[in-house]
Amino acid sequence: MTSQNIDPKIKANAISAYLLLFISGAFLFNKENHLLNNSFVKSHTKVALLLHFGFLFTYIIFISFWLGFNISILNYSLNQIIASTLFIILFWALLFWIYKANTWEEFNLIHTVKLKNWNIFDRKEENTLSEKDKLSVILSRTPFIGYLVYPKLKENPVIQNSIKLNMIVTFIIFLLYIFWNPNLATLLLLIYIIIVVFLSINLVTRSEIVNINLESIPNLKDIILLIISLSKYLKLYFSKKEFRLFKEILEETKKEDALRLENDEKTLSEKPDFKLPSILVYIPVINVTSLFNLNSKLQKHIVNWIIISVLFILSWLVLWFDNKVQILLAFPLFFGIWHLKTDLSYETPLFYDIYRVVKFILTKIKNLFSFLHKKHKEEKNETLKVGE
């Protein structure tokens, strides 16, 4: 916005939005005064409120709730260090946007969080979005229910980012609820719900998507492939074989894994159909009946629930005094349910990989015992022949 032919009072109102703590929120509801009811003032009022809430939440979480776990660094409490750092960042952002308002620049969310030309926030208008598309985006931001749309739309970057953010936020909230402070977890859940509702209203009324770009943050499957590739990389380094770049090994590992899953998908598709309703595979207790259909198309899903059930039993035996930790098993449970109809070769990340490793080790041990038993039997037969 240029300063030509614009009332300087508009600029003053935009600047005052940063100084009137929360009171400036009334600017957004003013429909009569043209000095307040304009895009310039309202854009700066929104960022002002965002910063004000940032100060408030920082105080509540790191000062009031004492989220420091009694850890001290150089005689300074960890929560005070984090709170001070966040207060400084927020105060810098406050001064930065006061300066922007003074130079007649409208608030642009992308500019505030740009890091080395990588935009954390991706704000764009999609006027071609259908009602079904909007519903898919809204559901993808809803805890657990959002995993329903993931298998069908996992190639869509907006859905990918929404689901990833959904998982990260929900997982952190659950960890806080289980291991630290249930009240804080409830507060963060309420904040997240408010944000989701606000973004959903914005999407429905204005066809505007505000999404967080999390492409550079690997998911659990990516982390596992990275670890496998790193082990190959280090093994190759210490061997006498020709050295290869890590990027090449990582791409090769991804292709091998994709080919393995593709072959598994073909093999499973040729197996008999699951004789019961597929949803029963992931319903506790009742899913025991699926063991009688283990050699079916849902074989991997049955193995998934067996792993989840074993973990549930172990957690109950080991942590019987505090069974809240079992809530975390809801994550692999819901993801398994949503992949039932779309992916026969779906493997619960980490858990299924542990199962594969254990199965490989047990197979090697079994083969070793079979070999030793065979050798022992051959030696015994030779001894008998010599005795004759």
C-alpha positions, 0 to 999 in steps of 0.5 A, a space after each residue: 500500500 502506498 502512502 499517497 492520498 491515504 489518511 495518516 490516521 489509518 497508519 496511526 490506527 495500524 500502529 496503535 493495534 500493536 500497542 493496545 493489548 488485546 483491545 485492538 481486537 475491537 478494530 476487526 468488528 468495526 464496520 462504520 469507521 472507515 479509518 478502522 474498517 479497511 484492509 490495512 488496519 485489519 491486516 495489522 490488527 490480526 498480526 498484533 493479536 497473534 503476537 499478543 496471544 503469543 506473549 500470553 501463551 508463552 507466559 501461561 505455558 512456561 511461567 504459570 505452568 512451569 514447563 521446565 521439568 526442574 532443569 537448570 542451566 547455569 543456575 537458570 531454570 529451563 522454563 525461564 530461558 525458553 520464556 525469555 527467548 520467546 519473549 525477545 522473539 515476539 518483542 522483535 516481531 512487534 517492533 518489526 511490524 510497527 516499522 512495517 505499518 509506519 512504512 505503509 506495508 500490509 501484513 503478509 504472513 509469508 514475510 514474517 516467517 521466511 527462513 532462507 527463502 523457505 516459506 513455513 507458512 503457505 497462504 494461498 487462495 484456491 477459488 476452484 476448491 469444491 465443497 468436497 475438497 474443503 471438507 477433506 482439508 478440514 478433516 485432515 486437521 482433525 485429530 485421529 479423524 483426519 487420518 481417514 483422508 490420508 490414504 486416499 489423498 496422501 500425494 496432496 501436499 496440503 493434506 500431507 502438511 495438515 496430517 503431519 501438523 495434526 500428528 505432531 500437535 496431537 502427539 505432543 499434547 498426549 505426551 504432556 497429558 501422560 507424563 507431565 501436566 493434564 491441565 496444560 495438555 487440555 489448554 493446548 488442545 483447546 487452542 488447537 481446536 480454536 485454530 482449526 475452527 478459525 481456519 475452517 471458517 476461513 476456508 469455507 467462507 473465503 476459499 483461503 488455505 493457510 497451511 504450514 509447510 512441513 515438507 522438510 520434516 521427515 515422517 516416521 517412515 522417512 526416519 526409518 529409511 534414513 537410519 537404514 541408509 545410514 547403516 549401509 553408508 557407514 558399513 560401506 565406508 568401513 568396507 573395502 568396497 567402492 565408496 558411494 554418496 549417501 544420497 545415492 544409497 538413500 534413493 536406492 533404499 527408498 526404491 527397494 522398499 517401494 518395490 518390496 511393498 509393491 510385490 507384497 501388494 501383488 502377493 496379498 491381492 492373490 490371497 483369499 478374501 477376508 471372510 469377516 468385515 474388515 473393520 473387525 481386524 482392528 477392534 480389540 478382543 473381537 479381532 482375535 477371530 481374524 487369526 483364523 483368516 491370517 492367510 488372507 488379503 489382510 494378512 499384514 493388517 492382522 499382523 499390525 493389530 497383533 503387534 499393537 495388542 502385544 504392545 498393549 499387554 506389555 504396557 499394561 504389565 510393565 506400567 500397570 500403575 499408570 496405563 495412560 501411556 496406552 493412549 499413544 497406541 491410538 495412533 497406529 490403530 487409527 492409521 491401520 483402520 484408514 489403510 484397510 480399504 486402500 493399502 493391503 501392504 500397509 505396515 505400521 511404521 517402526 512397529 512392523 519394522 521391529 517385527 521384521 527384524 525379530 522375524 529375521 533373527 528368529 528365522 536365522 536362529 531356526 535355520 541354525 538349529 535345523 542345520 546343527 540338528 541335521 549335522 548331528 544326525 549325519 554324524 550319528 549315522 556315520 558313527 553307527 556305520 563305523 560301529 557296524 
